[in-house]
Amino acid sequence: DTPHPRMSSAGASFYRDVLRACRRLPRDTQSYYRHHARENFVAHRDELDPERIAHIIEHSRGKIEWVLNKYREGAKTERR
């Protein structure tokens, strides 16, 4: 299920990765981050430059890791 039929295969694959990452977040935050991801994919859906697409994906992977770490750290703090 891709957000747009013209999306590159790299973009579609990355979108699926993002949705899988959202499932690792607390339930009450998942819809927010899924919506945020969708909005960003729609905003960039017409991008055709492979270098720009690679840059967007690389930058977004860093954001995903930051969000996942944020909630991991929050869970560690709550357990203490």
CNS distance restraints for C-alpha pairs under 8 A (distance, minus, plus):
assign (resid   2 and name CA) (resid   7 and name CA) 7.49 0.50 0.50
assign (resid   2 and name CA) (resid  12 and name CA) 5.65 0.50 0.50
assign (resid   2 and name CA) (resid  15 and name CA) 7.24 0.50 0.50
assign (resid   2 and name CA) (resid  16 and name CA) 7.90 0.50 0.50
assign (resid   3 and name CA) (resid   7 and name CA) 7.70 0.50 0.50
assign (resid   3 and name CA) (resid  12 and name CA) 7.83 0.50 0.50
assign (resid   3 and name CA) (resid  38 and name CA) 6.95 0.50 0.50
assign (resid   3 and name CA) (resid  41 and name CA) 7.06 0.50 0.50
assign (resid   3 and name CA) (resid  42 and name CA) 6.92 0.50 0.50
assign (resid   4 and name CA) (resid  42 and name CA) 7.36 0.50 0.50
assign (resid   4 and name CA) (resid  45 and name CA) 6.81 0.50 0.50
assign (resid   6 and name CA) (resid  45 and name CA) 7.29 0.50 0.50
assign (resid   6 and name CA) (resid  46 and name CA) 7.58 0.50 0.50
assign (resid   7 and name CA) (resid  11 and name CA) 5.99 0.50 0.50
assign (resid   7 and name CA) (resid  12 and name CA) 6.26 0.50 0.50
assign (resid   7 and name CA) (resid  45 and name CA) 5.87 0.50 0.50
assign (resid   7 and name CA) (resid  46 and name CA) 7.48 0.50 0.50
assign (resid   8 and name CA) (resid  12 and name CA) 6.16 0.50 0.50
assign (resid   9 and name CA) (resid  13 and name CA) 5.99 0.50 0.50
assign (resid  10 and name CA) (resid  14 and name CA) 6.05 0.50 0.50
assign (resid  11 and name CA) (resid  15 and name CA) 6.04 0.50 0.50
assign (resid  11 and name CA) (resid  53 and name CA) 7.57 0.50 0.50
assign (resid  11 and name CA) (resid  57 and name CA) 7.65 0.50 0.50
assign (resid  12 and name CA) (resid  16 and name CA) 6.39 0.50 0.50
assign (resid  13 and name CA) (resid  17 and name CA) 6.38 0.50 0.50
assign (resid  14 and name CA) (resid  18 and name CA) 6.20 0.50 0.50
assign (resid  14 and name CA) (resid  57 and name CA) 7.24 0.50 0.50
assign (resid  15 and name CA) (resid  19 and name CA) 6.32 0.50 0.50
assign (resid  15 and name CA) (resid  37 and name CA) 7.83 0.50 0.50
assign (resid  15 and name CA) (resid  41 and name CA) 7.68 0.50 0.50
assign (resid  16 and name CA) (resid  20 and name CA) 6.22 0.50 0.50
assign (resid  17 and name CA) (resid  21 and name CA) 6.16 0.50 0.50
assign (resid  18 and name CA) (resid  22 and name CA) 6.22 0.50 0.50
assign (resid  18 and name CA) (resid  34 and name CA) 7.98 0.50 0.50
assign (resid  18 and name CA) (resid  37 and name CA) 7.30 0.50 0.50
assign (resid  18 and name CA) (resid  64 and name CA) 7.48 0.50 0.50
assign (resid  19 and name CA) (resid  23 and name CA) 6.66 0.50 0.50
assign (resid  19 and name CA) (resid  34 and name CA) 6.49 0.50 0.50
assign (resid  20 and name CA) (resid  24 and name CA) 7.09 0.50 0.50
assign (resid  21 and name CA) (resid  25 and name CA) 7.16 0.50 0.50
assign (resid  21 and name CA) (resid  64 and name CA) 7.54 0.50 0.50
assign (resid  21 and name CA) (resid  68 and name CA) 7.79 0.50 0.50
assign (resid  22 and name CA) (resid  30 and name CA) 5.49 0.50 0.50
assign (resid  22 and name CA) (resid  33 and name CA) 6.54 0.50 0.50
assign (resid  22 and name CA) (resid  34 and name CA) 6.52 0.50 0.50
assign (resid  23 and name CA) (resid  27 and name CA) 7.63 0.50 0.50
assign (resid  23 and name CA) (resid  30 and name CA) 6.56 0.50 0.50
assign (resid  24 and name CA) (resid  68 and name CA) 7.64 0.50 0.50
assign (resid  25 and name CA) (resid  29 and name CA) 6.58 0.50 0.50
assign (resid  25 and name CA) (resid  30 and name CA) 6.03 0.50 0.50
assign (resid  25 and name CA) (resid  68 and name CA) 6.81 0.50 0.50
assign (resid  25 and name CA) (resid  71 and name CA) 6.94 0.50 0.50
assign (resid  26 and name CA) (resid  30 and name CA) 6.47 0.50 0.50
assign (resid  26 and name CA) (resid  71 and name CA) 7.66 0.50 0.50
assign (resid  27 and name CA) (resid  31 and name CA) 7.91 0.50 0.50
assign (resid  29 and name CA) (resid  33 and name CA) 6.48 0.50 0.50
assign (resid  30 and name CA) (resid  34 and name CA) 6.05 0.50 0.50
assign (resid  31 and name CA) (resid  35 and name CA) 5.98 0.50 0.50
assign (resid  32 and name CA) (resid  36 and name CA) 6.16 0.50 0.50
assign (resid  33 and name CA) (resid  37 and name CA) 6.00 0.50 0.50
assign (resid  34 and name CA) (resid  38 and name CA) 6.14 0.50 0.50
assign (resid  35 and name CA) (resid  39 and name CA) 6.19 0.50 0.50
assign (resid  36 and name CA) (resid  40 and name CA) 6.33 0.50 0.50
assign (resid  37 and name CA) (resid  41 and name CA) 6.19 0.50 0.50
assign (resid  38 and name CA) (resid  42 and name CA) 6.12 0.50 0.50
assign (resid  39 and name CA) (resid  43 and name CA) 6.15 0.50 0.50
assign (resid  40 and name CA) (resid  44 and name CA) 6.40 0.50 0.50
assign (resid  41 and name CA) (resid  45 and name CA) 5.76 0.50 0.50
assign (resid  47 and name CA) (resid  52 and name CA) 7.53 0.50 0.50
assign (resid  47 and name CA) (resid  53 and name CA) 6.82 0.50 0.50
assign (resid  48 and name CA) (resid  52 and name CA) 7.86 0.50 0.50
assign (resid  48 and name CA) (resid  53 and name CA) 7.31 0.50 0.50
assign (resid  49 and name CA) (resid  53 and name CA) 6.19 0.50 0.50
assign (resid  50 and name CA) (resid  54 and name CA) 6.08 0.50 0.50
assign (resid  51 and name CA) (resid  55 and name CA) 6.16 0.50 0.50
assign (resid  52 and name CA) (resid  56 and name CA) 6.14 0.50 0.50
assign (resid  53 and name CA) (resid  57 and name CA) 6.17 0.50 0.50
assign (resid  54 and name CA) (resid  58 and name CA) 6.05 0.50 0.50
assign (resid  55 and name CA) (resid  59 and name CA) 6.04 0.50 0.50
assign (resid  56 and name CA) (resid  60 and name CA) 5.99 0.50 0.50
assign (resid  57 and name CA) (resid  61 and name CA) 6.08 0.50 0.50
assign (resid  58 and name CA) (resid  62 and name CA) 6.68 0.50 0.50
assign (resid  59 and name CA) (resid  63 and name CA) 6.64 0.50 0.50
assign (resid  60 and name CA) (resid  64 and name CA) 6.20 0.50 0.50
assign (resid  61 and name CA) (resid  65 and name CA) 6.25 0.50 0.50
assign (resid  62 and name CA) (resid  66 and name CA) 6.19 0.50 0.50
assign (resid  63 and name CA) (resid  67 and name CA) 6.26 0.50 0.50
assign (resid  64 and name CA) (resid  68 and name CA) 6.15 0.50 0.50
assign (resid  65 and name CA) (resid  69 and name CA) 5.98 0.50 0.50
assign (resid  66 and name CA) (resid  70 and name CA) 6.03 0.50 0.50
assign (resid  67 and name CA) (resid  71 and name CA) 6.50 0.50 0.50
assign (resid  68 and name CA) (resid  72 and name CA) 6.16 0.50 0.50
assign (resid  69 and name CA) (resid  73 and name CA) 5.91 0.50 0.50
assign (resid  70 and name CA) (resid  74 and name CA) 6.17 0.50 0.50
assign (resid  71 and name CA) (resid  75 and name CA) 6.09 0.50 0.50
assign (resid  72 and name CA) (resid  76 and name CA) 6.33 0.50 0.50
assign (resid  73 and name CA) (resid  77 and name CA) 6.22 0.50 0.50
assign (resid  74 and name CA) (resid  78 and name CA) 6.24 0.50 0.50
assign (resid  75 and name CA) (resid  79 and name CA) 6.35 0.50 0.50
assign (resid  76 and name CA) (resid  80 and name CA) 6.64 0.50 0.50
